[in-house]
Amino acid sequence: MDFIIKNIWFLLFFVWSIPLSYYRSKFRKIIYQTDSWLINIKPFFWKEILGLIGNIYPKNISYKKLRNFYRFYLTIYLLLLIASLVLN
């Protein structure tokens, strides 16, 4: 129990990051309009960032839903980071 208390922030980040690769892969496949698994290892960032901040496919409903969910997911990461910095 003492281990869990001492490492709570690490454990929270670890648990929250487990589905990250799935969501990021799904989001990148919509952004770059491909079904290839290679999109997960290529370092394309600008279009992904623009797709996350803006609205590059305004008529694509699945893009909008996933973008909003991914924003929420990354916001929780930011909140975890801020809480770990403030509370430690």
Residue pairs with C-beta under 8 A, 6 or more apart in sequence:
4 11
9 80
9 83
9 84
9 88
12 80
12 84
13 77
13 80
13 84
16 76
16 77
16 80
17 77
20 73
21 40
23 66
23 69
23 70
23 73
24 40
24 70
25 37
25 39
25 40
26 66
27 48
27 51
27 52
27 66
27 67
27 70
28 39
28 40
28 44
28 48
29 35
29 39
30 51
30 57
30 60
30 62
30 63
30 66
31 47
31 48
31 51
31 56
31 63
32 39
32 44
32 47
32 48
47 56
50 56
51 57
51 63
51 67
52 67
52 70
52 71
52 74
55 64
55 67
56 63
57 63
57 64
58 64
